Amino acid sequence: MTESDPPLGPGLPEDARLNSLDERLSRAKQAEAVRTGTQRPDPNTRLGQRVLGELIGAPFGGGLIGWLLDRWLGTSPWLLLSLLFLGFAVGVRNVIRLSRTPPGNGPGAG
């Protein structure tokens, strides 16, 4: 801004050049992020990864704990099967809870 330009106050309209500059800057930042590979992941992709992790991790964890307890207590295969199904149920419950959470408000958002 030069001395001859009037100051922009709260009641004055914005300059079209500033709006154009903002648009060009955002396009340049996005192009640079794509070029360098630092673009933020799509929130839907992150949610899909979370759902997949819940559906794989919960039964796997339950099955692993059940297998270890079966070996320790000698109750093979009952604890393995019980905790495997319990892990599957917990995974499905977590996916249902994730589906009810509004986008951008869930755990890990930000």
C-alpha positions in Angstrom: 0.0 0.0 0.0 1.4 3.4 -0.9 0.8 6.7 0.9 -1.5 7.9 -1.8 -3.9 5.0 -1.4 -6.8 5.5 1.0 -6.8 3.0 4.0 -9.3 0.2 3.9 -11.7 0.6 6.7 -14.4 -1.8 8.0 -17.1 0.0 5.8 -15.1 0.0 2.6 -15.5 -2.8 0.0 -12.6 -5.2 -0.6 -10.3 -4.7 -3.5 -10.9 -7.2 -6.4 -7.1 -7.5 -6.7 -6.8 -8.9 -3.2 -9.5 -11.5 -3.9 -7.7 -12.5 -7.1 -4.4 -12.7 -5.2 -6.0 -14.9 -2.5 -7.3 -17.3 -5.2 -4.0 -17.5 -7.0 -2.2 -18.1 -3.7 -4.5 -20.9 -2.7 -4.1 -22.5 -6.2 -0.3 -22.2 -6.0 -0.2 -23.7 -2.5 -2.4 -26.6 -3.6 -0.3 -27.2 -6.7 2.9 -27.1 -4.5 1.4 -29.6 -2.0 0.6 -32.0 -4.9 4.0 -31.6 -6.4 5.9 -32.2 -3.1 3.5 -34.9 -1.9 2.5 -33.1 1.3 -1.1 -32.8 0.4 -3.4 -33.6 3.4 -5.3 -36.9 3.0 -9.0 -36.8 2.2 -11.1 -37.2 5.4 -13.1 -40.0 3.7 -9.9 -41.9 3.1 -8.9 -41.5 6.7 -12.4 -42.8 7.8 -12.1 -45.8 5.5 -8.7 -46.7 7.0 -10.2 -46.4 10.5 -13.1 -48.7 9.6 -10.7 -51.2 8.0 -8.5 -51.1 11.1 -11.5 -51.7 13.4 -12.8 -54.6 11.4 -9.3 -56.3 11.3 -7.8 -55.2 14.5 -10.5 -56.1 17.0 -11.0 -59.7 15.9 -7.3 -60.2 15.6 -6.7 -58.8 19.0 -9.4 -60.9 20.5 -8.2 -64.0 18.7 -4.6 -63.5 19.9 -5.6 -63.0 23.5 -7.9 -66.0 23.3 -5.2 -68.2 21.8 -2.7 -67.1 24.5 -5.3 -67.8 27.3 -6.1 -71.2 25.7 -2.5 -72.2 25.8 -2.0 -70.9 29.3 -5.2 -72.5 30.7 -5.5 -75.5 28.5 -9.0 -74.7 27.3 -8.3 -74.9 23.6 -10.1 -73.8 21.4 -13.0 -72.3 23.4 -11.4 -69.0 24.6 -10.0 -68.4 21.1 -13.4 -68.8 19.5 -15.2 -66.8 22.2 -12.8 -63.9 22.1 -12.6 -63.9 18.3 -16.3 -63.5 18.1 -16.3 -60.9 20.8 -13.6 -59.0 19.0 -15.7 -59.1 15.8 -18.7 -57.7 17.7 -16.7 -54.9 19.2 -15.3 -54.0 15.8 -18.8 -53.9 14.3 -20.0 -51.8 17.2 -17.1 -49.3 16.7 -17.9 -49.0 13.0 -21.5 -48.3 13.8 -20.4 -45.6 16.3 -18.0 -44.1 13.6 -20.9 -44.0 11.1 -23.0 -42.0 13.5 -20.3 -39.4 14.1 -20.6 -36.3 11.9 -17.7 -35.7 9.5 -14.8 -33.7 11.0 -16.0 -34.2 14.6 -14.8 -37.7 15.3 -11.8 -39.0 17.1 -8.6 -38.1 15.3 -10.1 -35.2 13.5 -7.9 -32.2 12.9 
